[in-house]
Amino acid sequence: MLLENKKHIHFIGIGGSGMFPLAQILHSEGYYLTGSDNNETDTLQMVREMGIPVTLGQRAENIEGADLIVHTAAIMDDNPELIAARVSGIPTVERSILLGEITARYSDAVCISGTHGKTTTSSMTAQILFDAGLDPTCVIGGKLPAIHGSGRAGKSETMVCEACEFVDTFLKLYPDIAVILNIDADHLDYFKTMENLIASFRKFAQKATRMVIANGDDKNTLKALKGLDKKIITFGYSSMNNYYPANIEHVDGVTVSFDLCRDSEVLTPVQIHVPGDHNILNAIAACVAAHEAGASWEQCAKGLDAFHGAQRRFEVLAKINGITVADDYGHHPTEIGATLTAARNLPFKRVWAVHQPFTYSRTAMLLDDFARVLSIADRVVLSEIMGSREKNTYNIYAKDLAEKIPGCVWFPEFPEIADYVAERAEPGDLILTLGCGDVNKCAHMIVDRLKNKYEK
């Protein structure tokens, strides 16, 4: 057992969205934790408030005293702490190994996968189970107000876990219930082909001990599950699925109501408060998963009614002089397209898309798709590409994307973007920052500039 006889665990990159919930769980279980990161973030401040020592900047001496070291897949081989860890002989694992070890402890591990919607659906499922008093353990990619973070250690046998396909990390997990929301072209720098990506999701589904809950409207998902010897429950818009919505009504720009149905039977009326038709399917998947983990249909509906989004999922940050500033994690063309389409259906005068492209490979491979979906917005502003774990061997830059979008402008730094947007935004506009990097910092800069402009 990886955690057996371990007392001091050091996290390299503790501020990462996948690391923070693991730190929350292990801290609550009494382990002594330390961590390091390169960039100051709100998450790091939350880590410090838990009493966990954090070092800004990564140096070999930071690992001293640890008897287990955990790092993210994004940490490069030349990281000084990782080099020191490997030289020291201290057990060192990538975070997915640790997460897998934790999922193996639970008899009802609900692992939620898919190219799009993982965090929202995991958050919905966690909200339902938490509000129902079922005391789940949770590992979510975004912060959920109901559990005061992105992770918690419950005392039940139920765990809700976001299962990411990046570099096959979800194959390290031990799901009892595997959920597949959709399969779309992403991380092809690793998978190379869609066939390889689909095959990987099939391996994930094969690991489920109880059942697979899958999007029956998604062709790639059905291809992954074809002939699989597992109990498979489907959801989707079509009544050919086991679970589907009926009587969909858009109450306003954000709230949607529908009846959750199974085999022509209405199970419960549902109301959700997150925009976009894609969130109807996310809500159905969450209901089915939560029900299989012990929640009643009435508790599913109640939990969804209480859910108003995870952090960085169309999160409204401020409304200043009639200008709304919101932030969203969307970083793939499908996600950005769904978010901007939802935004255009809201009663705003203009929609601004402020996008930070993430990784050179994704930007290069999906360049035309990014241009197409960003063009849904009325105004588009780009930052330079955030390379993260990659080097720019693709010779791709933000200007290459900007040239494909009518009227698009780009700036190398966030302060320049914030100045440009705050100066030109008008009452009735929605300013939406988009990306999985640190573009949320730009959103807060825009808020500050608008406050200085209008609230003096």
C-alpha positions, 0 to 999 in steps of 0.5 A, spaced: 500 500 500 502 506 497 500 510 504 502 505 509 507 507 514 507 514 511 507 520 515 510 526 511 507 527 504 510 532 499 506 535 493 510 538 487 505 543 484 500 543 490 496 548 487 494 544 481 487 543 480 488 535 481 493 536 487 489 540 491 483 536 493 488 530 494 491 535 499 485 536 502 483 529 503 490 527 506 490 533 510 483 531 513 486 524 515 492 526 519 498 526 514 503 531 515 503 535 508 508 540 505 508 543 498 511 547 493 509 551 486 511 556 482 506 561 481 502 564 487 494 563 486 488 563 490 489 555 491 495 556 494 492 561 499 487 556 501 492 551 502 496 555 507 490 557 511 489 549 512 496 550 515 500 546 510 507 549 509 508 552 502 514 554 498 514 558 492 519 556 487 521 549 486 528 547 489 531 541 491 531 542 499 524 543 499 523 535 499 527 534 505 524 530 511 518 527 506 517 519 506 512 520 499 513 525 494 507 526 489 507 530 483 503 532 477 504 529 470 505 537 468 512 537 472 518 536 467 523 531 468 528 537 469 524 540 475 529 540 481 525 537 486 523 531 482 530 530 480 532 530 487 526 526 489 529 520 484 536 521 486 534 520 494 530 514 493 524 517 496 518 513 493 515 518 488 509 518 484 505 521 479 498 524 482 494 519 478 497 513 482 495 516 489 488 518 486 488 511 484 490 508 491 485 512 494 479 510 489 481 503 491 479 504 498 471 505 496 466 500 494 462 505 491 467 509 487 463 513 482 469 516 476 466 521 471 470 521 465 469 525 458 472 530 454 467 535 456 463 536 462 467 532 467 468 538 473 460 540 472 458 533 472 462 531 478 460 537 482 453 536 480 454 529 483 457 531 489 452 536 491 447 531 490 450 526 495 452 531 500 446 535 500 442 528 501 447 526 507 450 521 504 457 524 506 461 522 500 469 523 499 470 528 493 476 529 488 473 535 483 477 539 478 474 545 480 472 548 487 464 547 489 462 551 494 458 546 498 464 542 500 468 548 501 473 546 496 475 541 490 476 535 495 473 532 502 474 526 506 467 523 507 466 517 512 461 513 507 463 508 502 462 513 496 467 517 492 466 522 487 472 522 482 473 526 476 477 521 471 481 525 466 484 521 460 490 526 459 496 521 458 491 515 460 491 518 468 484 515 468 486 508 467 490 508 474 483 509 477 479 503 480 471 505 478 465 501 481 461 506 477 464 509 470 461 515 467 463 517 460 460 523 458 462 524 451 469 522 447 472 528 442 478 530 439 483 532 444 490 530 447 492 528 440 499 530 442 499 524 446 493 519 443 495 521 436 489 518 433 481 518 435 482 510 435 487 510 440 483 515 444 477 511 443 480 505 445 483 508 452 476 510 454 474 502 452 479 500 457 477 505 462 470 502 462 472 495 462 475 497 469 468 498 472 466 493 477 458 495 477 456 499 471 458 504 466 453 510 465 454 512 458 452 518 453 448 514 448 447 519 443 455 520 442 457 516 437 465 515 439 462 513 446 458 507 443 464 505 439 468 505 445 463 500 448 461 496 443 460 489 445 463 490 452 461 485 457 459 490 462 452 493 465 451 499 461 446 504 462 445 510 457 443 517 457 441 522 452 436 527 449 433 521 445 428 517 448 432 510 445 436 511 451 435 509 458 434 516 461 432 522 457 429 529 458 422 531 456 418 537 457 424 542 456 423 549 458 428 555 458 425 559 464 430 564 463 437 565 460 440 561 466 435 556 469 432 550 465 427 545 467 425 538 465 422 532 466 427 526 468 424 520 464 426 513 464 422 508 459 416 513 458 416 514 466 417 521 469 421 520 475 422 527 477 421 534 475 428 537 475 431 545 475 438 547 473 441 553 474 447 553 469 446 555 462 447 551 456 443 545 453 449 541 454 448 542 462 442 538 461 445 532 459 450 533 465 445 533 470 442 527 467 448 523 468 449 526 475 442 524 477 443 517 474 450 516 478 448 519 484 441 515 484 446 508 483 450 511 489 444 511 494 440 518 492 433 518 491 430 521 485 427 527 489 434 528 492 437 528 486 432 534 484 433 537 490 441 537 489 441 540 482 436 545 484 441 547 489 447 547 484 449 554 481 456 552 478 463 550 480 468 555 480 471 557 473 464 554 470 461 560 467 462 564 474 460 571 474 465 575 478 462 582 478 457 586 475 459 593 474 455 599 471 451 594 467 457 590 465 458 583 467 465 579 468 465 572 468 470 566 467 470 559 464 475 554 464 473 552 457 479 550 453 477 546 447 473 548 441 467 544 443 467 547 450 468 554 448 463 553 442 457 551 447 459 556 452 459 562 447 452 559 444 449 559 451 452 566 452 449 569 446 442 566 448 442 570 454 440 578 454 447 581 453 448 587 448 455 584 446 459 578 448 466 579 449 471 572 449 478 573 452 481 567 450 488 564 453 490 558 448 493 552 452 498 548 449 501 549 442 499 542 440 492 543 441 492 550 438 496 548 432 491 541 431 485 545 432 486 552 429 481 552 425 476 550 430 478 555 435 477 560 430 470 558 428 467 557 435 471 564 438 467 567 432 461 566 435 463 572 440 462 579 438 469 581 440 475 577 441 481 578 444 487 573 445 493 572 450 499 569 447 499 561 448 500 558 455 505 552 453 505 549 460 508 542 459 510 543 452 515 547 448 513 551 442 516 545 436 509 547 432 512 554 431 504 557 433 503 563 436 496 567 438 497 572 432 496 565 427 489 564 431 487 572 431 488 572 423 483 567 422 478 571 427 475 577 424 476 583 428 480 579 433 486 583 437 491 579 441 496 582 446 502 578 450 500 580 457 494 580 461 495 588 463 494 590 456 488 586 455 485 588 461 486 595 459 484 594 452 477 591 454 475 595 460 476 601 456 472 599 450 466 595 454 459 598 454 453 597 459 450 591 457 456 587 455 458 580 457 466 579 458 467 572 458 474 570 460 476 563 457 481 558 458 484 552 463 491 556 464 491 562 469 486 567 464 482 568 471 487 573 473 486 577 467 478 577 469 480 579 476 484 585 472 478 587 468 474 587 474 479 592 478 480 596 472 472 597 471 471 598 478 477 604 478 473 607 472 466 607 474 466 607 482 470 613 483 
